[in-house]
């Protein structure tokens, strides 16, 4: 075999192996779990636009036509301080190693000492590992996201934009990562600007009703508008199998070329 053919064969084998690694990378893809757009009355406030059937039950939330963030549709959900939305059935997120919860918010909390639950993935945060919560107000006058694992309680907080919880629409993103299966990291961003990261021991266990605008039972109610609330998750596939398959093909390719 001449030198050029040997180089060509090595290159082809490397491409096959590389494809295995590419398959490994692409095997973890984000999927929209739930999307509540809040773009109308009635079912416009309760339907899950992702198509996954995570319908909400509505107690007192109204449609605020024309009041929406830029790019946020035709209106938003208006919470009056005693209203709440919650999934009709349990929202099981335990198979996801990464979660992103994204929403727009225009709070109208009466004072900075008022605590309002924006959303909560737990019927009882104080007891349930895996609780995920976002709050606004309180004495810190800040937006805060919390993740509870069996071993840790993680906080990621940022000052309310403009130093107040009222006055304008803002965009919030909370990311949760438990890829290591031994630790959890949460991050909070406001209008695309990172506000903080917190990491602690223990993987998240998240399977419960998802509440919007108050805690279970209606306590710690939120006042203001929420729009375009979405949950996106990543589920790991058995990528190593694909990697080994393609790597094996690459090795077989080399072996066959040596034999020839």
Secondary structure as GFF3:
##gff-version 3
##sequence-region A 1 260
A	DSSP	alpha_helix	3	26	.	.	.	ID=ss1
A	DSSP	beta_strand	30	36	.	.	.	ID=ss2
A	DSSP	alpha_helix	43	46	.	.	.	ID=ss3
A	DSSP	beta_strand	56	59	.	.	.	ID=ss4
A	DSSP	beta_strand	62	65	.	.	.	ID=ss5
A	DSSP	beta_strand	75	80	.	.	.	ID=ss6
A	DSSP	beta_strand	84	87	.	.	.	ID=ss7
A	DSSP	beta_strand	91	92	.	.	.	ID=ss8
A	DSSP	beta_strand	98	107	.	.	.	ID=ss9
A	DSSP	beta_strand	115	120	.	.	.	ID=ss10
A	DSSP	beta_strand	132	137	.	.	.	ID=ss11
A	DSSP	beta_strand	142	148	.	.	.	ID=ss12
A	DSSP	beta_strand	153	159	.	.	.	ID=ss13
A	DSSP	three_ten_helix	161	163	.	.	.	ID=ss14
A	DSSP	beta_strand	170	177	.	.	.	ID=ss15
A	DSSP	beta_strand	183	190	.	.	.	ID=ss16
A	DSSP	beta_strand	193	201	.	.	.	ID=ss17
A	DSSP	beta_strand	207	208	.	.	.	ID=ss18
A	DSSP	beta_strand	211	212	.	.	.	ID=ss19
A	DSSP	beta_strand	223	234	.	.	.	ID=ss20
A	DSSP	alpha_helix	239	259	.	.	.	ID=ss21
###
